[in-house]
Each structure stands twice: as C-alpha cells, then as structure tokens.
Amino acid sequence: MSDSRTPKFIEESLKFGINLGLDRMNELDRLLGNPEKKLKVVHVAGTNGKGSTVTFLSTALAEADYKVGIYTSPYLERFSERMRIIDGREGLNRLLQDETYGEIDQESLDRYSAMVQEATDVMTASGYEHPTEFELVTAICYLWFMDSGVDVAVLETGLGGRLDSTNVIDNPLATVITSIGFDHQDRLGETIAEIASEKAGIFKADAPAFAAAPEDMLLPLEAKKDVRDTLTAMASQKNTSGLTYVSANFDSAVFTEDGRMLFEAFGEKYETRLQGRHQVLNATLAIRVLKDVFGIPYGVLKDGIAKARWKGRAELLSVDPPVILDGGHNVQCAESLIGTLKEMCGGRFRDLKFRLVIGVMADKNVEGMIETYKNAGLDPVDVLTVRVNNPRSMDPVTLYKIIEVVYNNSIMPVAFDSASEAVSEACRKTKEDGIPLLVTGSLYLIGEVRGKLCTITDNWR
C-alpha cells in the first residue's frame, strides 16, 4: 500500500524487503539513545488475532485512564494508522467519534523520520546493512511514544517474534501469544512447532507470559499438542515468571441482530462489536492480561471491551443492505470468517448466499482458502475477482480460474483490473437486489476500497 503522507525516506526503504534479524535494529536503537528501554510494554505475537487482541488491550487500558501507545501493522488506509496514542478515557471516547484520532501527526512523523534517517546514515557509513522499512517505522514509533510519555505501549510483532524488529524489547510488562497457525512458513519454519517457537521468541526472563490455549486454536489435534509443548518449553527456557494459558467460553457467545456479540469470560458478562466466536478467545486473553498485570476492575474492563473497534475484520459497514469487509489472509482466517458469517446479526446470513468481491496475494494458499469457503458452504450468487494494488497481487483471471475449478464451474466469476470499479458495480447490484455483499481476501484489498465503501454505504442511510 502507498500513502502520499508516508515520508519518502521510509517509502524508499521498501526495496530492502523483509530481512529478519536484530543486529540492525539494535544498532539503530543504540544510535537513537535506546528509546525502547524507556517504555513499559505489552508485547503481542501470534498468527491470527494479534490486531484484535491489541485493540482489546489498548481500549480497556484507555478506559482505565492510561495513556496508551499502540503499534500495529500493516495499515489499511493511512500510514499514520500504524502508530496511535489514546490519551485515557476521554481520548478513547474521541476515537469512537473520529477513527483518525490519536494517529501520529505529519509534523511528528517528519521530525522523527529525519532523526532515524540521520542514524541510518551513520549505520550504513560504518558498514551496517540498511535497515528495513519495518525497522525504520518501529524506531520512529519508539521515539514518538517515549517523547509523548505514554504510560503503556502495546506492540504487535510484524512477522514471527524471535527475530522481529519489535523484539529488542527486553523488559516487557507482559508477553502475549494469540492463536498460531500455518503462515509465512518460508521464514518461520515448516512445522507448527517451529512456528510456535519463533512466536515464543518474545518471551523474556522474569516477565509473565500469556497464551491462547492451544486447544482453542483452529489446528489438528496433534498440532495443538505440539504448540502447547513448544510454548511450555520456551517459557521455561526463557525463565519467564510464569506462562498462563487462557481458554475461551465459546459456548457463551450470543449474536444480536444489531451486530453485537455477548459473551462470558471468567464468569463475567461482556459485549463487543468485533464479530465471531474467535473474538471471544482474543478478548478473554486480553482480559486475563489486564486483570493479572494491571488489576483493572470488571466494570472498567466491561466498558473498555465494548468500545473496541477493529477495521476490516468481519466489519459490518451496512446492515440494510448488508455490506461486510474481512481481510482474512489464510485458511484459518477463512474458517473463522465462515463461522462468523453464519452467526453474526442473529444468524441473518446463515444460508451463506453472498455477492463476493475478492482479491488475494499470489504467495498465499489461495486454493486452500477457496476450498475452505466451498467446504463450509459459502454459496456465492456472483463473484467479482479483482487485482489488488500491490505487486504481489494474484492476477484476477488466474483467481477466477481457481474459483471455477474449486466450485466445479457452478459459478462464473467476472475479473476486474480495478478493485474500485468492482466494488462500485457490486454495491449497485446489492442496492438493487439486497443480496449481502462480502468483500474479502486480503487486507491490502480492504485498505484499497474501504474508504469508497464507507462513502457509498453512508449515502444509503
């Protein structure tokens, strides 16, 4: 994704790609005065649910009147989304009215970018490799959070954990592992145990560790055992102050017609606008951390969890006619999405008949995602495949051929080179016939079209 507000220095660094390792980040931070060491951090890793868990953690902390720094990736619509500060309860209420509230301002972004660029020039002159884009942005985030005096920083890893740029944090308040699945196997390992070991690389000595119970993850039985064994061994090896596994009360979930989900955690009642039973696990994991590490009382937790918002994940933009956005990017996400669609809005979409706009990255398990949709009963009324504005995008013709094969030629997709044109056409049809519109496949696609869809659906009201 490209954003005109992204500093040129940062955008140009994209050419250095993904290059896992901590040497560059450690040196960059050293030259900047190690701002990360002045932060109190909750560090979150995992395959699925990281962003949602970060959101639950940060909104509840803000509701408890903490000044909270939040670092997530990738961004959907604006580069500045990647780092945000919510200044207590008042700030949280402002965020509910204006989703741009608290994002880093352009002046600060330019100032800290210049500082990081200067440090980078010193690094490269002394023989170090040029830092990656993610490393540079992470350093900017640390500087901004430090100078802004945040009480707590909630940081999401970019990829993996052990060698991720955020893992220069050596004294976190807590480390958190969300659901683990098969993704980025070329970098994190072929087996689920190898992937889990990389995620658990964020565990630190004398810091409490929390993890979603492997039994609650969307994995085969033997893989769940491998995850538990690996996380337990890593917690011991890293000398954490204890590893707490958190289980979810999935059966307590009730979906209301107006788009809320009611659930129970630790015998207490909560509600959230985030959709899907998998969010019960993410919320429960966050609640355990907030109770154990921060001692936040139930009433504050309840209000904070209810105020959580997370764009592009089973996001209901319009109820009548229905428009849903979801940036599911792997098979586990596809499974969660179908389960969510069957239950959200009081079961209104349980027949799974949707108009589908889909665009994906070519390096993902696309066949597996489409097979998951079909096997779970997703019944597309029509399909519009699109090219995402990203060099890794799968060609829309290739994508519709995969869909034709998986669905045994029972549907006839239409390919669009323009995602914007595709959603305009899909919205026009959905407005006429009321068939629910589902836009899915890649977070990059969601970021590309969300603004347009918000404008269209706002005009429907």
C-alpha positions as CSV (number, residue, x, y, z in Angstrom):
1,M,0.0,0.0,0.0
2,S,1.1,3.5,-0.7
3,D,0.2,6.7,1.1
4,S,1.3,10.2,0.0
5,R,1.8,11.1,3.7
6,T,4.5,8.4,4.1
7,P,7.9,10.1,4.4
8,K,9.9,9.5,1.2
9,F,12.8,8.0,3.2
10,I,10.5,5.4,4.6
11,E,8.9,4.6,1.3
12,E,12.2,4.2,-0.5
13,S,13.3,1.7,2.1
14,L,10.7,-0.8,1.0
15,K,13.2,-2.0,-1.6
16,F,15.2,-3.6,1.3
17,G,12.3,-6.0,1.7
18,I,11.8,-8.3,4.7
19,N,15.1,-9.2,6.4
20,L,14.6,-10.8,9.8
21,G,17.3,-10.2,12.4
22,L,18.0,-7.9,15.3
23,D,21.5,-6.6,14.6
24,R,20.4,-3.6,12.6
25,M,17.6,-2.8,15.0
26,N,19.8,-3.0,18.0
27,E,22.4,-0.6,16.4
28,L,19.7,1.8,15.2
29,D,18.2,2.0,18.6
30,R,21.6,2.4,20.2
31,L,22.3,5.4,18.0
32,L,18.9,6.9,18.9
33,G,19.5,6.5,22.7
34,N,17.6,3.3,23.1
35,P,14.1,4.8,23.4
36,E,12.5,1.4,23.7
37,K,14.1,0.9,27.1
38,K,12.2,3.8,28.5
39,L,8.8,2.3,27.6
40,K,6.5,0.0,29.6
41,V,5.4,-2.6,27.0
42,V,2.9,-5.3,26.5
43,H,4.3,-7.3,23.5
44,V,1.9,-9.4,21.3
45,A,2.8,-12.1,18.8
46,G,0.8,-14.8,17.0
47,T,-0.5,-15.8,13.6
48,N,-4.2,-14.8,13.9
49,G,-5.9,-12.4,16.3
50,K,-2.9,-10.1,17.1
51,G,-4.6,-6.9,16.0
52,S,-7.9,-7.7,17.7
53,T,-6.1,-8.6,21.0
54,V,-4.0,-5.4,20.8
55,T,-7.3,-3.5,20.3
56,F,-9.0,-5.1,23.3
57,L,-5.9,-4.5,25.5
58,S,-5.5,-0.9,24.4
59,T,-9.1,0.2,24.6
60,A,-9.5,-1.3,28.1
61,L,-6.3,0.3,29.3
62,A,-7.5,3.7,27.9
63,E,-10.9,3.2,29.6
64,A,-8.8,2.7,32.8
65,D,-7.4,6.2,32.0
66,Y,-3.9,5.0,30.9
67,K,-2.2,7.0,28.1
68,V,-1.7,4.1,25.7
69,G,0.6,3.9,22.7
70,I,-0.5,1.3,20.0
71,Y,1.7,-0.1,17.3
72,T,0.2,-2.4,14.6
73,S,0.8,-3.4,11.0
74,P,0.0,-3.3,8.2
75,Y,-2.1,-0.2,7.9
76,L,-5.3,-0.3,5.9
77,E,-5.9,3.2,4.6
78,R,-3.3,5.6,6.1
79,F,0.3,5.1,7.0
80,S,-0.3,7.0,10.3
81,E,-2.7,4.2,11.4
82,R,0.4,2.1,12.3
83,M,1.0,4.1,15.5
84,R,-1.5,5.8,17.7
85,I,-1.8,7.3,21.2
86,I,-5.1,7.2,23.1
87,D,-5.0,9.6,25.9
88,G,-7.1,7.9,28.6
89,R,-10.9,7.6,28.7
90,E,-11.5,11.0,27.1
91,G,-9.3,10.1,24.2
92,L,-11.0,6.7,23.7
93,N,-14.4,8.4,23.5
94,R,-12.9,10.8,20.9
95,L,-11.6,7.8,18.9
96,L,-15.2,6.4,18.8
97,Q,-16.3,9.6,17.1
98,D,-13.3,10.0,14.8
99,E,-11.3,6.9,13.7
100,T,-8.3,9.1,12.8
101,Y,-7.9,10.4,16.4
102,G,-4.5,9.7,18.0
103,E,-2.7,8.7,14.9
104,I,0.8,10.2,14.6
105,D,0.6,13.7,13.1
106,Q,2.6,14.7,10.0
107,E,4.9,17.1,11.8
108,S,6.0,14.4,14.3
109,L,6.3,11.8,11.6
110,D,8.6,14.0,9.5
111,R,10.7,15.0,12.6
112,Y,11.3,11.5,13.8
113,S,11.8,10.2,10.3
114,A,14.6,12.8,9.9
115,M,16.2,11.6,13.2
116,V,16.0,8.0,12.1
117,Q,17.4,8.8,8.7
118,E,20.4,10.5,10.3
119,A,21.1,7.5,12.5
120,T,20.7,5.2,9.4
121,D,23.3,7.2,7.5
122,V,25.7,6.7,10.4
123,M,25.0,3.0,10.5
124,T,25.5,2.4,6.8
125,A,28.7,4.5,6.8
126,S,30.1,2.2,9.4
127,G,29.3,-0.9,7.4
128,Y,25.9,-2.0,8.6
129,E,23.2,-3.1,6.2
130,H,20.5,-0.5,5.6
131,P,17.5,-1.1,8.0
132,T,14.3,-2.4,6.5
133,E,11.1,-0.3,6.2
134,F,9.6,-2.0,9.2
135,E,12.7,-1.4,11.3
136,L,12.7,2.3,10.5
137,V,9.0,2.7,11.3
138,T,9.4,0.8,14.6
139,A,12.2,3.1,15.6
140,I,10.0,6.1,14.8
141,C,7.3,4.6,16.9
142,Y,9.7,4.1,19.9
143,L,10.8,7.8,19.7
144,W,7.3,9.2,19.5
145,F,6.0,7.0,22.3
146,M,8.9,8.0,24.5
147,D,8.7,11.7,23.9
148,S,4.9,11.6,24.3
149,G,5.2,10.0,27.7
150,V,2.8,7.1,27.2
151,D,2.0,5.0,30.3
152,V,1.9,1.8,28.4
153,A,2.8,0.8,24.8
154,V,1.0,-2.2,23.3
155,L,3.2,-3.5,20.5
156,E,2.3,-6.0,17.8
157,T,5.0,-8.0,16.1
158,G,5.3,-7.7,12.4
159,L,6.4,-11.2,11.4
160,G,7.2,-14.1,13.8
161,G,8.7,-12.9,17.1
162,R,12.2,-14.1,17.8
163,L,13.8,-12.1,15.0
164,D,11.1,-9.4,14.7
165,S,12.2,-5.8,14.9
166,T,10.0,-5.2,18.0
167,N,11.9,-7.9,19.9
168,V,14.6,-5.5,21.0
169,I,12.2,-5.0,23.9
170,D,14.0,-6.8,26.8
171,N,11.9,-5.8,29.9
172,P,8.2,-6.1,28.9
173,L,5.4,-5.9,31.5
174,A,3.9,-9.0,29.8
175,T,4.2,-11.0,26.6
176,V,1.2,-12.4,24.8
177,I,0.8,-15.2,22.2
178,T,-2.5,-15.3,20.2
179,S,-3.7,-18.2,18.0
180,I,-1.0,-19.9,16.0
181,G,-1.4,-21.3,12.5
182,F,0.5,-22.1,9.3
183,D,1.6,-18.9,7.7
184,H,4.9,-17.4,6.4
185,Q,6.4,-21.0,6.5
186,D,9.2,-19.9,4.2
187,R,10.5,-17.7,7.0
188,L,9.2,-19.2,10.2
189,G,9.5,-23.0,9.6
190,E,7.6,-25.8,8.0
191,T,6.2,-27.3,11.2
192,I,3.8,-25.9,13.7
193,A,6.3,-26.4,16.4
194,E,8.9,-24.3,14.6
195,I,6.4,-21.6,14.0
196,A,5.3,-21.6,17.7
197,S,9.0,-21.5,18.8
198,E,9.5,-18.3,16.6
199,K,6.4,-16.7,18.1
200,A,7.5,-17.5,21.6
201,G,10.8,-15.9,21.0
202,I,9.3,-12.7,22.5
203,F,9.2,-14.4,26.0
204,K,11.5,-12.7,28.4
205,A,13.1,-13.5,31.7
206,D,11.1,-12.5,34.8
207,A,8.2,-11.3,32.7
208,P,4.8,-13.0,32.8
209,A,3.7,-14.8,29.6
210,F,0.2,-15.4,28.4
211,A,-1.0,-17.6,25.6
212,A,-4.3,-18.6,24.0
213,A,-4.9,-22.2,24.9
214,P,-3.7,-24.4,22.0
215,E,-6.9,-26.5,22.4
216,D,-8.9,-23.4,21.3
217,M,-6.8,-22.9,18.1
218,L,-8.0,-24.0,14.7
219,L,-5.4,-26.8,14.4
220,P,-5.4,-30.6,14.1
221,L,-5.2,-32.4,17.5
222,E,-1.6,-33.4,17.2
223,A,-0.6,-29.8,16.2
224,K,-2.3,-28.4,19.2
225,K,-0.2,-30.7,21.4
226,D,2.9,-29.6,19.6
227,V,2.1,-25.9,20.2
228,R,1.5,-26.5,23.9
229,D,4.7,-28.5,24.3
230,T,6.7,-25.9,22.4
231,L,5.3,-22.8,24.3
232,T,5.7,-24.5,27.7
233,A,9.3,-25.4,26.9
234,M,10.1,-21.9,25.6
235,A,8.6,-20.3,28.7
236,S,10.9,-22.5,30.8
237,Q,13.9,-21.9,28.6
238,K,13.4,-18.1,28.7
239,N,12.9,-18.1,32.5
240,T,9.6,-16.3,32.3
241,S,7.9,-15.6,35.6
242,G,5.1,-17.9,34.5
243,L,3.1,-18.9,31.5
244,T,-0.7,-18.7,31.7
245,Y,-2.8,-20.5,29.1
246,V,-6.2,-18.8,28.6
247,S,-9.3,-20.7,27.4
248,A,-12.4,-19.2,26.0
249,N,-16.0,-19.8,26.8
250,F,-17.1,-20.1,23.2
251,D,-20.5,-21.5,24.0
252,S,-21.4,-18.3,25.9
253,A,-21.4,-16.3,22.7
254,V,-24.8,-14.8,21.6
255,F,-25.1,-12.7,18.5
256,T,-27.6,-9.8,18.5
257,E,-29.5,-8.6,15.4
258,D,-27.8,-5.2,15.7
259,G,-24.3,-6.6,15.3
260,R,-23.1,-7.1,18.9
261,M,-21.7,-10.3,20.4
262,L,-22.4,-11.1,24.0
263,F,-20.1,-13.5,25.8
264,E,-18.8,-14.5,29.2
265,A,-15.2,-14.6,30.5
266,F,-14.2,-15.8,33.9
267,G,-17.9,-15.9,34.9
268,E,-18.5,-12.2,34.0
269,K,-20.6,-10.8,31.1
270,Y,-19.1,-8.7,28.3
271,E,-20.1,-7.5,24.8
272,T,-18.2,-6.4,21.8
273,R,-18.7,-5.1,18.3
274,L,-16.0,-7.3,17.0
275,Q,-17.6,-10.3,15.2
276,G,-17.0,-14.0,15.5
277,R,-16.5,-16.7,18.2
278,H,-12.8,-16.4,17.7
279,Q,-13.0,-12.9,19.2
280,V,-14.2,-14.5,22.4
281,L,-10.7,-16.0,22.7
282,N,-8.9,-12.8,21.8
283,A,-11.0,-10.8,24.3
284,T,-10.6,-13.3,27.0
285,L,-6.9,-13.4,26.5
286,A,-6.7,-9.6,26.8
287,I,-9.0,-9.6,29.9
288,R,-6.7,-12.1,31.6
289,V,-3.6,-9.9,31.0
290,L,-5.5,-6.8,32.1
291,K,-6.7,-8.4,35.3
292,D,-3.4,-10.1,36.3
293,V,-0.9,-7.4,35.2
294,F,-2.8,-4.2,35.7
295,G,-5.5,-5.1,38.2
296,I,-8.3,-3.4,36.2
297,P,-11.7,-4.0,37.8
298,Y,-14.6,-5.6,36.0
299,G,-16.7,-2.5,35.4
300,V,-13.8,-0.7,33.6
301,L,-12.9,-3.9,31.6
302,K,-16.6,-4.3,30.5
303,D,-16.8,-0.8,29.2
304,G,-13.4,-0.9,27.5
305,I,-14.0,-4.2,25.7
306,A,-17.4,-2.8,24.5
307,K,-15.6,0.2,22.9
308,A,-13.1,-1.9,20.9
309,R,-13.2,-1.4,17.2
310,W,-11.1,-3.1,14.6
311,K,-11.4,-2.2,10.9
312,G,-11.6,-4.8,8.1
313,R,-12.2,-7.9,10.2
314,A,-15.8,-9.1,9.7
315,E,-16.6,-5.4,9.7
316,L,-20.3,-4.7,9.1
317,L,-20.4,-1.4,7.2
318,S,-24.1,-1.6,6.4
319,V,-27.0,-3.6,7.8
320,D,-29.6,-2.9,5.1
321,P,-28.5,-3.9,2.5
322,P,-25.6,-5.8,4.2
323,V,-22.0,-5.0,3.3
324,I,-19.2,-6.9,5.2
325,L,-15.5,-6.4,4.9
326,D,-12.9,-9.0,6.0
327,G,-9.2,-9.2,5.4
328,G,-8.7,-12.9,6.0
329,H,-5.4,-13.9,4.5
330,N,-5.0,-17.6,5.2
331,V,-7.0,-20.8,5.7
332,Q,-7.5,-20.3,9.4
333,C,-8.9,-16.8,8.7
334,A,-11.2,-18.3,6.1
335,E,-12.6,-20.9,8.6
336,S,-13.2,-18.2,11.2
337,L,-14.9,-15.9,8.6
338,I,-17.4,-18.6,7.6
339,G,-18.2,-19.4,11.2
340,T,-18.7,-15.7,11.9
341,L,-20.9,-15.1,8.9
342,K,-23.2,-18.0,10.0
343,E,-23.8,-16.4,13.3
344,M,-23.5,-12.6,13.1
345,C,-26.6,-10.4,13.2
346,G,-28.6,-13.1,14.9
347,G,-27.9,-15.7,12.2
348,R,-29.2,-13.5,9.4
349,F,-26.6,-14.8,6.9
350,R,-26.6,-18.4,7.9
351,D,-27.5,-19.5,4.3
352,L,-24.2,-18.1,3.2
353,K,-25.5,-16.6,0.0
354,F,-23.3,-13.7,-0.8
355,R,-22.2,-11.5,-3.7
356,L,-18.4,-11.8,-3.4
357,V,-15.6,-9.3,-4.3
358,I,-12.3,-11.0,-3.8
359,G,-8.6,-10.1,-4.3
360,V,-5.7,-12.0,-3.0
361,M,-1.9,-12.1,-2.8
362,A,-0.3,-14.7,-5.2
363,D,2.0,-16.0,-2.5
364,K,-0.9,-17.1,-0.2
365,N,-2.6,-20.6,-0.1
366,V,-5.4,-19.3,-2.4
367,E,-6.7,-22.8,-3.3
368,G,-6.9,-23.7,0.3
369,M,-8.8,-20.5,1.1
370,I,-11.3,-21.1,-1.7
371,E,-11.7,-24.8,-0.8
372,T,-12.4,-23.7,2.8
373,Y,-15.2,-21.4,1.6
374,K,-16.8,-24.1,-0.5
375,N,-16.5,-26.9,2.0
376,A,-18.0,-24.6,4.7
377,G,-21.0,-23.9,2.5
378,L,-20.2,-20.4,1.1
379,D,-22.6,-20.0,-1.8
380,P,-21.7,-17.1,-4.0
381,V,-24.5,-15.6,-6.0
382,D,-21.9,-14.0,-8.2
383,V,-18.2,-13.3,-7.9
384,L,-16.1,-10.4,-8.9
385,T,-12.3,-11.1,-8.8
386,V,-10.0,-8.1,-8.6
387,R,-6.4,-7.1,-9.0
388,V,-5.2,-5.6,-5.7
389,N,-2.9,-2.5,-5.9
390,N,0.1,-4.4,-4.8
391,P,2.9,-6.1,-6.8
392,R,2.2,-9.4,-5.1
393,S,-1.4,-9.4,-6.2
394,M,-2.7,-12.5,-8.0
395,D,-4.0,-11.8,-11.5
396,P,-7.8,-11.6,-11.3
397,V,-8.1,-14.0,-14.3
398,T,-5.9,-16.6,-12.5
399,L,-8.0,-16.2,-9.4
400,Y,-11.3,-16.7,-11.1
401,K,-10.0,-19.8,-12.8
402,I,-9.1,-21.2,-9.4
403,I,-12.6,-20.4,-8.2
404,E,-14.2,-22.1,-11.3
405,V,-12.2,-25.3,-10.6
406,V,-12.9,-25.4,-6.9
407,Y,-16.6,-24.7,-7.4
408,N,-16.8,-27.2,-10.4
409,N,-17.8,-24.4,-12.8
410,S,-21.1,-23.8,-10.9
411,I,-20.4,-20.1,-10.8
412,M,-19.0,-17.7,-13.4
413,P,-16.7,-15.1,-11.9
414,V,-16.0,-11.8,-13.6
415,A,-12.5,-10.4,-13.5
416,F,-11.7,-6.7,-12.8
417,D,-8.4,-5.0,-13.0
418,S,-9.8,-2.1,-10.9
419,A,-10.9,-3.0,-7.4
420,S,-12.7,0.4,-7.2
421,E,-14.8,-0.4,-10.3
422,A,-15.6,-3.9,-8.9
423,V,-17.0,-2.6,-5.6
424,S,-19.0,0.1,-7.3
425,E,-20.6,-2.5,-9.5
426,A,-21.2,-4.9,-6.6
427,C,-22.7,-2.1,-4.5
428,R,-25.0,-1.1,-7.3
429,K,-26.3,-4.7,-7.7
430,T,-26.6,-5.2,-3.9
431,K,-28.6,-2.0,-3.5
432,E,-31.0,-3.2,-6.2
433,D,-31.5,-6.8,-5.0
434,G,-30.5,-6.8,-1.3
435,I,-28.1,-9.7,-1.7
436,P,-25.4,-9.4,1.0
437,L,-22.0,-8.1,-0.3
438,L,-18.8,-9.7,1.1
439,V,-15.5,-8.0,0.2
440,T,-12.6,-10.3,1.3
441,G,-9.3,-12.0,0.5
442,S,-6.5,-9.5,1.5
443,L,-6.0,-6.7,4.0
444,Y,-4.4,-4.8,1.1
445,L,-7.7,-5.0,-0.8
446,I,-9.7,-3.9,2.2
447,G,-7.4,-0.9,2.7
448,E,-7.8,0.0,-1.0
449,V,-11.6,0.0,-1.1
450,R,-12.8,0.7,2.4
451,G,-13.0,4.4,2.0
452,K,-15.1,4.1,-1.1
453,L,-17.4,1.6,0.5
454,C,-17.8,3.8,3.6
455,T,-18.9,6.7,1.3
456,I,-21.3,4.5,-0.6
457,T,-22.9,3.0,2.5
458,D,-23.1,6.3,4.3
459,N,-25.1,7.6,1.4
460,W,-27.5,4.7,1.7
461,R,-28.5,5.8,5.2
